[in-house]
Amino acid sequence: MMNYKNYLRPLVLGLCGLTTTLGIAQADASVSGKQSARMDTVSASTVFIHTGFENASPMNWEVDAEGRVVGSLVYDHERFSINRAVNHFHFRVEAPVGKEVTIILENFNNIWNRTPASSISKLTPIVVSFDNKTWESRPTELISGNRLQFKVKMTGPSAYIASLEPYRISDLDRFLAKIRTHKLVTVTPIGHTAEGRSLEMIKVGNEKAPKRLFIRARAHSFETGGNWTVEGLVNRLLKDDAESRLYLKNYCVYILPMANKDGVARGRTRFNANGYDLNRKWDIAADSLIAPENYFLEKWLAKMVRENKKPDLAIDLHNDPGGNLHISRPAGDITAYLANMKKLETLLRKYTWFTEGSTSAQFRNPGSLGEGFMERFGIEALVYELNYEWIAGLKKAPLAQDWLLLGSKLPEVFYHYFQKP
Ligand SMILES: [Zn+2]
């Protein structure tokens, strides 16, 4: 039987602790009226920031003296480098219906390619959802200290807020479940991420088609645009109408839809779980332990080359505030490649909302997948950066539907791209 005194002991100690805490709080409050107000605000706050769900971003937060939520985002750091990045934020605000919550986000002082680079501007939008399904884009205010400020009127008990319309691993699983039994689709595991998540290669069409296209998406974990674009592309190719049959008679598509699954799972911005940038160091073979995501892709690619199935074009889909095609410029004669890139740009302008253009002759980003595929595998390749702030061709900030639309038009672009002039 439990001893009566022992049973009471923790309760008494607990009460003593509470009294002591209250005593200190009262003593502190009497020192300064300002501090007292702040403590009252903190204890009375009716706002909670939830970051404990799939793809939510790690962040410290507090409610300041004016009742605003101040969220300090956590940098994603590159291994053995000064580079760091915050572009991804994704959290849930829980507050009473009708309340207007002011939110300030900070820590956007990124270091990109060893150069200070802020990831936000006056154009930076956020996306908001009250049901975690339908998202709308809203503008933000760039305030002092390179911070973003915005207000959310609670039309429901919780509001999801993110930098880009989310595309989680569960979204990919839903998509793969939908397409994997289709007669034109093969989904093959080609390896695993640093944390052991499966990496899938989606093949759409007949591998004996005259041309082959390879697309990688989501090497950087915050960049959801590539995933939505890939969905739009695959859905269009599987329509089974006269056009899609014509497209797939001419080319076969291979897609690695989510290269950086670990970063997506952990709500990080850019690097893999080991702090490796999956769009760098493509000039050398990837380490199987540090960067298995690249190692297994290289292994797959080497097999394709051995089997005479080398892709004729490779596109690495990304998001940035520029929206350009990043043309590779490795050493050697790239005249034919540059002509093909001009053709691709022209076709994108003709058949999609793309208007942003290509990087200039001075632009180099050695070590990107685009450069590495050309140098090491002799595959014509580029990085396509989807603008995450503004789609000039549609005059709006991007949502998933805009990237789905882009993807749905790409099969026609590739059809004409692969036609002889
Ligand atoms: Zn990127």
Boltz pocket constraint, residues with backbone or C-beta under 6 A from the ligand:
constraints:
  - pocket:
      binder: B
      contacts: [[A, 219], [A, 220], [A, 223], [A, 279], [A, 317], [A, 318], [A, 319]]
      max_distance: 6.0
